[in-house]
Amino acid sequence: MTEPIVSLTNPEFTDDPICAYARLREQSPLVRIGFPGGPRVWLVTRNEDVKAALSDPRLVVDYSNVPGHQGPSVADQMVAALDLPDEFRPYVAANMMLKDGKEHARQRRLVTPAFTVRRMKALRPRVEEISAQLLDALAAKGSGDLIEEYSSPLTGTVICELIGIDQADQPQVRKWMNEYTDPTADLATSAQNMVGYIKDLIERRRAEPTQDMISSLVQTTDDNGDRLSDTEIISMALLVVNNGHHSTSHFIPNAVLALFDNPDQLALLRARPEALPHAIHELMRIANPVPTAGPRYATEDMEFAGIPIRKGDALTGSYLSANYDPRVFAEPEACDLERVLERGHSHLSYGAGPHYCPGAALAGIEAEVALEHLLLQRDTLEVTVGRDALRYTEATPGGARLLDALPVRL
C-alpha cells in the first residue's frame, strides 16, 4: 500500500487546521492519510466530493458489505478500540449509522416518527425553560465554566427528556453520558449502567407509554407490521446520547467564541435578532466540533473524484475542509452571518445523503435558544481567559477536538 502523504497527527493540524486542510484541499480532492499503527485511508477534501461520497451507493459504512472482505467489521473495531466487553457488540452492530441500503432504510423509517421537525419544535419551550434556569444559576454565582455549568447540562437534560429519562435519574444518567468523552472514566461500567437503565425504561414504557422517544420507538410499526427490536432501541438511545449531546454541547461554546472573534457579526445579530435562525447555519459551518465523517468502504474498484480507488479502500470526508471550500463559500475564512449560498450548496456539519443527521432540527433549536439567551437577551457575558489559555482534548487523531472548559463571567 502506498505510504500516506500526510499524518493528521502533525502539529499543523492542531495549530492551524484551517490552513492545513486548505493546503490538502488544493493539493488534491483525495489525499492519502494515515495514523500511527492504524489504517491508511483516503481523506476527501472538497465540499462537493464529500457530499458525493456520503451519497454514493458504491461506498458503504459497513465493511462486511464489501464483497470478499477480510478482517474485523467496523462494529468489532469499535468494541476493541473502546475496550468494551463483547456483550456490547450487538448494540454497536445495531447502530443505524453503521447500516447500509435496505437495512439502514428500514431502521431509519422506524426511527423517523420520533424525530419529526414538528416533534422537535414542540420541545422548544422546554429547552428555553432549562436554559433560563441554568443561566440564572450561573448568573447568581457570577462566574463559572460555560460548558460544565451551561451547555453540557442544557443538551444533556434535553436529551434525557427526549429519551424519556425520569427526572430523578437524570443527574446520574448525565454523568454516564459525560463519561463517554472522559478518557479517565471507566467507559465499560458507564455503558453497562446506561444499557441496563434503558432496558428497564423500555419495559416501563411498553407497559405505560408516554410522549418520549422510547415510547415512540416501542410503539412504531411500519405498513408490514415491522418494528424495532429492543437491541435496536437501545442502540438508538446510545446513538442519540453520543451524537445528540456532545456535539451540540461543544458547538455552543465554539459559536460563542466565533462571535466574540467577530464583534461586527455579533453586533449585527443583536441589531437583527430575527436573523438568528439563518445565522446558525454559518456558525455551524465554522464552529462544528466534529471534523470528519465516519469511514466509507469501496465495494468495487472504481474512480472517485478522478482518483483510482481499490475495492476495500476506506474514504473519510473532512467536514472541516469541506466547510471552508472556496468553491462553495466565498471568502470561507470570514464569518458572514448574512451569507447566501447558491441553490444546492450547504455546509456539511450535519452530514449528507442517507445518513443525514436525524437530530439536525433539535440541534438547531438548542443552538438558537442558547445563543439568544447568552448573547442577545443579555450583553454581559465575558470570557475570562485569553484564547492562548484555552485547552482542547482530541478524541482521536483527526477526530473531534473538544474544548476542555470555557471560563466566563456574567
C-alpha beads as a LAMMPS data file, in Angstrom:
LAMMPS data file: protein, C-alpha beads

410 atoms
409 bonds

1 atom types
1 bond types

-500.0 500.0 xlo xhi
-500.0 500.0 ylo yhi
-500.0 500.0 zlo zhi

Masses

1 110.0

Atoms # bond

1 1 1 0.000 0.000 0.000
2 1 1 1.244 3.473 -0.815
3 1 1 2.696 5.303 2.166
4 1 1 0.452 8.111 3.470
5 1 1 1.114 11.553 2.096
6 1 1 0.332 13.151 5.427
7 1 1 -0.378 12.301 9.050
8 1 1 -3.129 14.203 10.858
9 1 1 -1.002 13.969 13.991
10 1 1 1.326 16.628 12.541
11 1 1 1.242 19.820 14.663
12 1 1 -0.088 21.938 11.773
13 1 1 -3.461 20.186 12.073
14 1 1 -3.887 21.380 15.662
15 1 1 -2.001 24.690 15.428
16 1 1 -3.732 25.979 12.274
17 1 1 -6.172 23.344 10.978
18 1 1 -7.990 25.657 8.545
19 1 1 -4.751 26.480 6.739
20 1 1 -3.529 22.878 6.911
21 1 1 -6.703 21.489 5.354
22 1 1 -6.718 24.275 2.751
23 1 1 -3.288 23.070 1.622
24 1 1 -4.563 19.498 1.295
25 1 1 -7.740 20.625 -0.478
26 1 1 -5.832 22.467 -3.170
27 1 1 -3.326 19.651 -3.474
28 1 1 -5.925 17.036 -4.439
29 1 1 -9.606 16.108 -3.986
30 1 1 -8.404 12.916 -2.266
31 1 1 -5.318 12.705 -0.080
32 1 1 -3.870 9.512 1.366
33 1 1 -3.558 9.873 5.137
34 1 1 -2.527 7.549 7.940
35 1 1 -2.297 7.268 11.700
36 1 1 0.399 5.688 13.862
37 1 1 -0.310 1.969 13.964
38 1 1 -3.613 2.461 12.161
39 1 1 -5.061 2.015 8.689
40 1 1 -4.340 4.197 5.675
41 1 1 -7.404 5.935 4.299
42 1 1 -8.333 8.432 1.628
43 1 1 -9.317 11.853 3.003
44 1 1 -11.922 13.551 0.798
45 1 1 -11.170 17.275 0.945
46 1 1 -13.662 19.188 -1.238
47 1 1 -17.274 20.037 -0.453
48 1 1 -18.970 18.532 -3.496
49 1 1 -16.819 15.401 -3.316
50 1 1 -17.548 14.886 0.392
51 1 1 -21.257 15.273 -0.365
52 1 1 -20.938 12.762 -3.213
53 1 1 -19.056 10.265 -1.022
54 1 1 -21.815 10.400 1.608
55 1 1 -24.424 9.527 -1.040
56 1 1 -22.586 7.100 -3.353
57 1 1 -24.121 3.588 -3.047
58 1 1 -20.761 2.088 -4.059
59 1 1 -19.347 3.339 -0.747
60 1 1 -20.666 1.581 2.363
61 1 1 -20.306 2.202 6.094
62 1 1 -20.313 -1.493 6.990
63 1 1 -17.052 -3.128 5.916
64 1 1 -18.719 -6.555 5.914
65 1 1 -20.737 -5.360 2.888
66 1 1 -17.560 -5.227 0.795
67 1 1 -17.565 -8.397 -1.365
68 1 1 -14.812 -10.774 -0.266
69 1 1 -13.898 -8.622 2.724
70 1 1 -11.432 -9.931 5.278
71 1 1 -10.773 -8.775 8.790
72 1 1 -12.938 -7.384 11.606
73 1 1 -16.136 -5.428 10.981
74 1 1 -16.484 -1.768 11.937
75 1 1 -18.509 -2.864 14.975
76 1 1 -15.717 -5.216 16.051
77 1 1 -13.138 -2.451 15.607
78 1 1 -15.216 -0.027 17.686
79 1 1 -15.692 -2.534 20.515
80 1 1 -11.940 -3.209 20.507
81 1 1 -10.971 0.487 20.319
82 1 1 -13.277 1.426 23.198
83 1 1 -12.225 -1.629 25.240
84 1 1 -15.848 -2.668 25.698
85 1 1 -16.944 -6.171 26.744
86 1 1 -18.141 -8.495 23.981
87 1 1 -21.713 -8.142 25.268
88 1 1 -21.814 -4.678 23.683
89 1 1 -21.160 -5.972 20.163
90 1 1 -24.899 -6.396 19.371
91 1 1 -25.629 -2.776 20.334
92 1 1 -22.755 -1.474 18.217
93 1 1 -23.717 -3.772 15.338
94 1 1 -27.327 -2.497 15.508
95 1 1 -26.200 1.143 15.246
96 1 1 -28.219 2.767 12.461
97 1 1 -25.201 4.815 11.390
98 1 1 -23.335 1.578 10.622
99 1 1 -26.069 0.190 8.361
100 1 1 -26.298 0.353 4.576
101 1 1 -29.011 0.091 1.954
102 1 1 -32.239 -1.659 2.893
103 1 1 -31.126 -2.346 6.482
104 1 1 -30.429 1.332 7.061
105 1 1 -33.610 2.440 5.268
106 1 1 -35.732 0.079 7.378
107 1 1 -34.304 1.294 10.684
108 1 1 -34.441 4.938 9.651
109 1 1 -38.072 4.551 8.594
110 1 1 -38.986 3.203 12.034
111 1 1 -36.950 5.857 13.867
112 1 1 -38.176 8.894 11.906
113 1 1 -41.519 9.331 13.756
114 1 1 -39.567 10.073 16.953
115 1 1 -37.601 12.884 15.249
116 1 1 -40.082 14.799 13.112
117 1 1 -39.473 18.545 12.809
118 1 1 -42.886 19.138 14.378
119 1 1 -41.980 16.987 17.368
120 1 1 -38.631 18.755 17.787
121 1 1 -40.227 22.220 17.580
122 1 1 -42.643 21.200 20.322
123 1 1 -39.621 20.811 22.618
124 1 1 -38.552 24.448 22.242
125 1 1 -40.454 25.880 25.258
126 1 1 -38.858 23.249 27.489
127 1 1 -35.390 23.964 26.005
128 1 1 -35.935 27.656 26.796
129 1 1 -37.013 26.832 30.349
130 1 1 -33.966 24.650 31.028
131 1 1 -31.647 27.274 29.515
132 1 1 -33.111 30.087 31.637
133 1 1 -32.772 28.059 34.834
134 1 1 -29.136 27.209 34.124
135 1 1 -28.266 30.819 33.280
136 1 1 -29.995 32.123 36.401
137 1 1 -27.878 29.753 38.497
138 1 1 -24.691 30.762 36.672
139 1 1 -25.532 34.478 36.990
140 1 1 -26.126 34.040 40.728
141 1 1 -22.570 32.671 41.030
142 1 1 -21.232 35.446 38.828
143 1 1 -18.733 33.238 37.004
144 1 1 -18.082 29.633 36.041
145 1 1 -17.396 27.197 33.214
146 1 1 -19.843 27.690 30.340
147 1 1 -19.542 24.036 29.322
148 1 1 -19.842 22.334 32.712
149 1 1 -22.480 24.698 34.095
150 1 1 -24.494 25.564 30.993
151 1 1 -24.055 23.902 27.602
152 1 1 -23.450 20.343 28.835
153 1 1 -26.345 20.269 31.340
154 1 1 -28.559 22.024 28.778
155 1 1 -28.076 19.493 26.000
156 1 1 -27.775 16.595 28.447
157 1 1 -31.086 17.425 30.100
158 1 1 -32.806 17.920 26.740
159 1 1 -31.543 14.546 25.523
160 1 1 -32.607 12.868 28.776
161 1 1 -36.104 14.294 28.443
162 1 1 -36.249 13.424 24.746
163 1 1 -35.332 9.805 25.505
164 1 1 -37.661 9.638 28.494
165 1 1 -35.267 9.509 31.464
166 1 1 -37.129 10.099 34.720
167 1 1 -36.226 13.478 36.235
168 1 1 -34.896 11.962 39.453
169 1 1 -32.489 9.791 37.444
170 1 1 -31.218 12.497 35.105
171 1 1 -28.155 13.633 37.142
172 1 1 -26.821 10.073 37.248
173 1 1 -27.603 9.425 33.579
174 1 1 -25.941 12.712 32.542
175 1 1 -22.868 11.619 34.497
176 1 1 -22.748 8.391 32.476
177 1 1 -23.255 10.413 29.278
178 1 1 -20.351 12.741 30.057
179 1 1 -18.070 9.813 30.854
180 1 1 -18.302 8.800 27.181
181 1 1 -15.824 11.585 26.332
182 1 1 -13.777 11.432 29.552
183 1 1 -10.553 9.492 28.903
184 1 1 -10.106 8.920 32.653
185 1 1 -13.564 7.379 33.151
186 1 1 -14.456 3.687 33.217
187 1 1 -16.367 3.648 29.931
188 1 1 -17.320 -0.029 30.152
189 1 1 -19.036 0.446 33.514
190 1 1 -20.805 3.607 32.358
191 1 1 -22.009 1.862 29.204
192 1 1 -23.223 -1.161 31.188
193 1 1 -25.163 1.105 33.545
194 1 1 -26.671 3.039 30.628
195 1 1 -27.751 -0.133 28.820
196 1 1 -29.274 -1.554 31.998
197 1 1 -31.218 1.628 32.600
198 1 1 -32.577 1.776 29.033
199 1 1 -33.601 -1.903 29.175
200 1 1 -35.671 -1.159 32.258
201 1 1 -37.067 2.005 30.675
202 1 1 -38.206 0.075 27.593
203 1 1 -40.193 -2.312 29.775
204 1 1 -41.792 0.519 31.718
205 1 1 -42.709 2.489 28.582
206 1 1 -44.069 -0.634 26.909
207 1 1 -46.414 -1.038 29.880
208 1 1 -47.197 2.672 30.285
209 1 1 -46.234 4.733 27.187
210 1 1 -45.735 8.492 27.414
211 1 1 -44.702 11.135 24.854
212 1 1 -40.956 10.387 24.878
213 1 1 -38.644 8.825 22.297
214 1 1 -38.527 5.369 23.892
215 1 1 -42.328 5.189 23.893
216 1 1 -42.403 6.193 20.229
217 1 1 -39.783 3.618 19.250
218 1 1 -41.546 0.878 21.225
219 1 1 -44.907 1.597 19.570
220 1 1 -43.890 2.406 15.974
221 1 1 -44.605 -0.181 13.303
222 1 1 -44.482 0.117 9.517
223 1 1 -47.098 -0.948 6.966
224 1 1 -45.850 -4.545 7.167
225 1 1 -46.044 -4.678 10.948
226 1 1 -42.262 -4.481 11.325
227 1 1 -40.930 -2.864 14.476
228 1 1 -37.586 -2.200 16.121
229 1 1 -36.090 -4.859 18.359
230 1 1 -35.116 -3.980 21.930
231 1 1 -31.463 -4.202 20.866
232 1 1 -32.098 -1.640 18.095
233 1 1 -33.939 0.674 20.503
234 1 1 -31.054 0.517 22.997
235 1 1 -28.588 1.157 20.170
236 1 1 -30.625 4.170 19.033
237 1 1 -30.699 5.618 22.548
238 1 1 -26.909 5.250 22.798
239 1 1 -26.534 6.895 19.380
240 1 1 -28.658 9.877 20.489
241 1 1 -26.563 10.221 23.646
242 1 1 -23.285 10.199 21.727
243 1 1 -24.266 12.251 18.674
244 1 1 -27.016 14.432 20.096
245 1 1 -25.466 15.538 23.362
246 1 1 -21.731 16.018 22.980
247 1 1 -21.673 17.625 19.534
248 1 1 -24.166 20.384 20.439
249 1 1 -22.811 20.970 23.944
250 1 1 -19.427 21.744 22.381
251 1 1 -20.827 23.646 19.412
252 1 1 -22.354 26.248 21.767
253 1 1 -19.035 27.456 23.320
254 1 1 -17.366 27.277 19.896
255 1 1 -20.100 29.545 18.489
256 1 1 -19.749 31.991 21.391
257 1 1 -16.012 32.241 20.720
258 1 1 -16.624 32.700 16.977
259 1 1 -18.978 35.634 17.642
260 1 1 -16.590 37.221 20.141
261 1 1 -13.851 36.881 17.500
262 1 1 -16.152 38.699 15.052
263 1 1 -17.702 41.573 17.043
264 1 1 -19.181 43.144 13.918
265 1 1 -21.220 39.988 13.328
266 1 1 -22.311 39.854 16.965
267 1 1 -23.420 43.494 16.695
268 1 1 -25.347 42.656 13.512
269 1 1 -27.118 39.801 15.291
270 1 1 -28.009 41.987 18.262
271 1 1 -29.425 44.602 15.910
272 1 1 -31.389 41.994 13.955
273 1 1 -32.176 39.078 16.336
274 1 1 -34.707 37.702 13.853
275 1 1 -31.689 36.711 11.708
276 1 1 -30.554 34.141 14.298
277 1 1 -32.070 31.028 12.613
278 1 1 -30.247 31.871 9.376
279 1 1 -27.056 32.756 11.249
280 1 1 -26.955 29.356 12.935
281 1 1 -26.041 27.755 9.587
282 1 1 -22.964 29.959 9.204
283 1 1 -21.944 29.252 12.781
284 1 1 -22.459 25.522 12.223
285 1 1 -20.133 25.850 9.237
286 1 1 -17.266 27.419 11.173
287 1 1 -17.793 26.154 14.747
288 1 1 -18.664 22.485 14.242
289 1 1 -16.607 20.392 16.708
290 1 1 -16.851 17.211 14.576
291 1 1 -14.221 17.483 11.822
292 1 1 -14.681 14.266 9.833
293 1 1 -17.349 11.837 8.638
294 1 1 -17.216 8.168 9.507
295 1 1 -15.348 5.965 7.025
296 1 1 -16.903 4.589 3.850
297 1 1 -15.541 1.497 2.082
298 1 1 -15.370 0.935 -1.664
299 1 1 -17.342 -2.143 -2.737
300 1 1 -15.543 -2.316 -6.100
301 1 1 -12.577 -0.935 -7.975
302 1 1 -13.743 2.496 -9.034
303 1 1 -12.777 6.054 -9.870
304 1 1 -13.803 8.733 -7.417
305 1 1 -13.132 12.435 -7.971
306 1 1 -10.773 11.378 -10.750
307 1 1 -8.689 9.155 -8.450
308 1 1 -8.482 5.337 -8.852
309 1 1 -9.830 3.597 -5.728
310 1 1 -9.387 -0.110 -4.978
311 1 1 -12.118 -2.343 -3.599
312 1 1 -11.945 -2.279 0.201
313 1 1 -10.234 1.116 0.381
314 1 1 -11.560 3.403 3.123
315 1 1 -12.577 7.013 2.437
316 1 1 -13.459 9.618 5.048
317 1 1 -14.812 13.073 4.309
318 1 1 -13.321 16.102 6.039
319 1 1 -16.210 18.287 7.208
320 1 1 -13.729 20.941 8.276
321 1 1 -12.139 21.099 4.848
322 1 1 -15.494 20.909 3.025
323 1 1 -16.962 23.710 5.143
324 1 1 -14.118 26.037 4.148
325 1 1 -14.034 25.141 0.463
326 1 1 -13.820 28.380 -1.590
327 1 1 -15.572 26.578 -4.466
328 1 1 -18.755 26.817 -2.371
329 1 1 -18.092 29.583 0.181
330 1 1 -16.744 32.948 -0.978
331 1 1 -14.094 34.165 1.470
332 1 1 -14.537 30.991 3.509
333 1 1 -12.442 32.140 6.463
334 1 1 -14.789 35.081 7.055
335 1 1 -17.713 34.724 9.449
336 1 1 -20.640 36.144 7.465
337 1 1 -23.972 35.638 9.218
338 1 1 -25.795 37.009 6.172
339 1 1 -24.103 34.595 3.781
340 1 1 -26.395 33.408 0.988
341 1 1 -25.390 30.272 -0.904
342 1 1 -26.277 29.088 -4.367
343 1 1 -29.064 26.531 -4.524
344 1 1 -27.775 23.061 -3.693
345 1 1 -24.783 24.335 -1.727
346 1 1 -24.541 23.965 2.037
347 1 1 -22.272 23.269 4.972
348 1 1 -21.890 19.584 5.778
349 1 1 -21.843 19.671 9.573
350 1 1 -24.971 17.508 9.667
351 1 1 -23.620 15.168 7.006
352 1 1 -25.489 14.472 3.770
353 1 1 -27.234 11.674 1.917
354 1 1 -28.987 8.702 3.564
355 1 1 -27.159 9.218 6.878
356 1 1 -28.015 12.931 7.221
357 1 1 -28.307 13.657 10.955
358 1 1 -31.870 12.860 12.114
359 1 1 -31.409 15.216 15.060
360 1 1 -30.454 18.281 12.986
361 1 1 -33.708 20.107 13.800
362 1 1 -33.211 19.650 17.557
363 1 1 -29.559 20.728 17.366
364 1 1 -30.628 23.910 15.569
365 1 1 -33.267 24.697 18.200
366 1 1 -30.823 24.158 21.086
367 1 1 -28.237 26.362 19.371
368 1 1 -30.765 29.150 18.715
369 1 1 -32.023 29.156 22.300
370 1 1 -28.511 29.081 23.763
371 1 1 -27.165 31.959 21.689
372 1 1 -30.331 34.021 22.168
373 1 1 -30.162 33.611 25.948
374 1 1 -26.387 34.025 26.219
375 1 1 -25.766 36.897 23.824
376 1 1 -28.997 38.563 22.677
377 1 1 -31.115 38.739 25.813
378 1 1 -28.046 39.947 27.720
379 1 1 -24.820 41.675 26.776
380 1 1 -22.762 40.972 29.895
381 1 1 -21.191 37.615 29.023
382 1 1 -17.374 37.738 29.130
383 1 1 -14.740 35.062 28.542
384 1 1 -12.329 35.461 31.451
385 1 1 -9.212 33.887 29.914
386 1 1 -7.223 34.602 26.767
387 1 1 -7.519 32.345 23.743
388 1 1 -3.986 31.019 24.343
389 1 1 -5.126 29.688 27.731
390 1 1 -7.896 27.516 26.273
391 1 1 -7.184 23.789 26.185
392 1 1 -8.653 21.119 23.916
393 1 1 -8.846 17.333 24.031
394 1 1 -8.681 15.491 20.737
395 1 1 -10.663 12.243 20.970
396 1 1 -8.554 10.591 18.242
397 1 1 -6.002 11.923 15.724
398 1 1 -8.054 13.933 13.279
399 1 1 -11.188 13.290 15.356
400 1 1 -13.433 15.508 17.460
401 1 1 -11.467 18.335 19.096
402 1 1 -13.376 19.310 22.225
403 1 1 -12.822 22.398 24.364
404 1 1 -12.000 21.361 27.942
405 1 1 -13.582 24.415 29.592
406 1 1 -14.662 27.986 28.808
407 1 1 -14.388 30.206 31.911
408 1 1 -16.913 33.046 31.738
409 1 1 -18.398 35.825 33.813
410 1 1 -22.000 37.045 33.580

Bonds

1 1 1 2
2 1 2 3
3 1 3 4
4 1 4 5
5 1 5 6
6 1 6 7
7 1 7 8
8 1 8 9
9 1 9 10
10 1 10 11
11 1 11 12
12 1 12 13
13 1 13 14
14 1 14 15
15 1 15 16
16 1 16 17
17 1 17 18
18 1 18 19
19 1 19 20
20 1 20 21
21 1 21 22
22 1 22 23
23 1 23 24
24 1 24 25
25 1 25 26
26 1 26 27
27 1 27 28
28 1 28 29
29 1 29 30
30 1 30 31
31 1 31 32
32 1 32 33
33 1 33 34
34 1 34 35
35 1 35 36
36 1 36 37
37 1 37 38
38 1 38 39
39 1 39 40
40 1 40 41
41 1 41 42
42 1 42 43
43 1 43 44
44 1 44 45
45 1 45 46
46 1 46 47
47 1 47 48
48 1 48 49
49 1 49 50
50 1 50 51
51 1 51 52
52 1 52 53
53 1 53 54
54 1 54 55
55 1 55 56
56 1 56 57
57 1 57 58
58 1 58 59
59 1 59 60
60 1 60 61
61 1 61 62
62 1 62 63
63 1 63 64
64 1 64 65
65 1 65 66
66 1 66 67
67 1 67 68
68 1 68 69
69 1 69 70
70 1 70 71
71 1 71 72
72 1 72 73
73 1 73 74
74 1 74 75
75 1 75 76
76 1 76 77
77 1 77 78
78 1 78 79
79 1 79 80
80 1 80 81
81 1 81 82
82 1 82 83
83 1 83 84
84 1 84 85
85 1 85 86
86 1 86 87
87 1 87 88
88 1 88 89
89 1 89 90
90 1 90 91
91 1 91 92
92 1 92 93
93 1 93 94
94 1 94 95
95 1 95 96
96 1 96 97
97 1 97 98
98 1 98 99
99 1 99 100
100 1 100 101
101 1 101 102
102 1 102 103
103 1 103 104
104 1 104 105
105 1 105 106
106 1 106 107
107 1 107 108
108 1 108 109
109 1 109 110
110 1 110 111
111 1 111 112
112 1 112 113
113 1 113 114
114 1 114 115
115 1 115 116
116 1 116 117
117 1 117 118
118 1 118 119
119 1 119 120
120 1 120 121
121 1 121 122
122 1 122 123
123 1 123 124
124 1 124 125
125 1 125 126
126 1 126 127
127 1 127 128
128 1 128 129
129 1 129 130
130 1 130 131
131 1 131 132
132 1 132 133
133 1 133 134
134 1 134 135
135 1 135 136
136 1 136 137
137 1 137 138
138 1 138 139
139 1 139 140
140 1 140 141
141 1 141 142
142 1 142 143
143 1 143 144
144 1 144 145
145 1 145 146
146 1 146 147
147 1 147 148
148 1 148 149
149 1 149 150
150 1 150 151
151 1 151 152
152 1 152 153
153 1 153 154
154 1 154 155
155 1 155 156
156 1 156 157
157 1 157 158
158 1 158 159
159 1 159 160
160 1 160 161
161 1 161 162
162 1 162 163
163 1 163 164
164 1 164 165
165 1 165 166
166 1 166 167
167 1 167 168
168 1 168 169
169 1 169 170
170 1 170 171
171 1 171 172
172 1 172 173
173 1 173 174
174 1 174 175
175 1 175 176
176 1 176 177
177 1 177 178
178 1 178 179
179 1 179 180
180 1 180 181
181 1 181 182
182 1 182 183
183 1 183 184
184 1 184 185
185 1 185 186
186 1 186 187
187 1 187 188
188 1 188 189
189 1 189 190
190 1 190 191
191 1 191 192
192 1 192 193
193 1 193 194
194 1 194 195
195 1 195 196
196 1 196 197
197 1 197 198
198 1 198 199
199 1 199 200
200 1 200 201
201 1 201 202
202 1 202 203
203 1 203 204
204 1 204 205
205 1 205 206
206 1 206 207
207 1 207 208
208 1 208 209
209 1 209 210
210 1 210 211
211 1 211 212
212 1 212 213
213 1 213 214
214 1 214 215
215 1 215 216
216 1 216 217
217 1 217 218
218 1 218 219
219 1 219 220
220 1 220 221
221 1 221 222
222 1 222 223
223 1 223 224
224 1 224 225
225 1 225 226
226 1 226 227
227 1 227 228
228 1 228 229
229 1 229 230
230 1 230 231
231 1 231 232
232 1 232 233
233 1 233 234
234 1 234 235
235 1 235 236
236 1 236 237
237 1 237 238
238 1 238 239
239 1 239 240
240 1 240 241
241 1 241 242
242 1 242 243
243 1 243 244
244 1 244 245
245 1 245 246
246 1 246 247
247 1 247 248
248 1 248 249
249 1 249 250
250 1 250 251
251 1 251 252
252 1 252 253
253 1 253 254
254 1 254 255
255 1 255 256
256 1 256 257
257 1 257 258
258 1 258 259
259 1 259 260
260 1 260 261
261 1 261 262
262 1 262 263
263 1 263 264
264 1 264 265
265 1 265 266
266 1 266 267
267 1 267 268
268 1 268 269
269 1 269 270
270 1 270 271
271 1 271 272
272 1 272 273
273 1 273 274
274 1 274 275
275 1 275 276
276 1 276 277
277 1 277 278
278 1 278 279
279 1 279 280
280 1 280 281
281 1 281 282
282 1 282 283
283 1 283 284
284 1 284 285
285 1 285 286
286 1 286 287
287 1 287 288
288 1 288 289
289 1 289 290
290 1 290 291
291 1 291 292
292 1 292 293
293 1 293 294
294 1 294 295
295 1 295 296
296 1 296 297
297 1 297 298
298 1 298 299
299 1 299 300
300 1 300 301
301 1 301 302
302 1 302 303
303 1 303 304
304 1 304 305
305 1 305 306
306 1 306 307
307 1 307 308
308 1 308 309
309 1 309 310
310 1 310 311
311 1 311 312
312 1 312 313
313 1 313 314
314 1 314 315
315 1 315 316
316 1 316 317
317 1 317 318
318 1 318 319
319 1 319 320
320 1 320 321
321 1 321 322
322 1 322 323
323 1 323 324
324 1 324 325
325 1 325 326
326 1 326 327
327 1 327 328
328 1 328 329
329 1 329 330
330 1 330 331
331 1 331 332
332 1 332 333
333 1 333 334
334 1 334 335
335 1 335 336
336 1 336 337
337 1 337 338
338 1 338 339
339 1 339 340
340 1 340 341
341 1 341 342
342 1 342 343
343 1 343 344
344 1 344 345
345 1 345 346
346 1 346 347
347 1 347 348
348 1 348 349
349 1 349 350
350 1 350 351
351 1 351 352
352 1 352 353
353 1 353 354
354 1 354 355
355 1 355 356
356 1 356 357
357 1 357 358
358 1 358 359
359 1 359 360
360 1 360 361
361 1 361 362
362 1 362 363
363 1 363 364
364 1 364 365
365 1 365 366
366 1 366 367
367 1 367 368
368 1 368 369
369 1 369 370
370 1 370 371
371 1 371 372
372 1 372 373
373 1 373 374
374 1 374 375
375 1 375 376
376 1 376 377
377 1 377 378
378 1 378 379
379 1 379 380
380 1 380 381
381 1 381 382
382 1 382 383
383 1 383 384
384 1 384 385
385 1 385 386
386 1 386 387
387 1 387 388
388 1 388 389
389 1 389 390
390 1 390 391
391 1 391 392
392 1 392 393
393 1 393 394
394 1 394 395
395 1 395 396
396 1 396 397
397 1 397 398
398 1 398 399
399 1 399 400
400 1 400 401
401 1 401 402
402 1 402 403
403 1 403 404
404 1 404 405
405 1 405 406
406 1 406 407
407 1 407 408
408 1 408 409
409 1 409 410
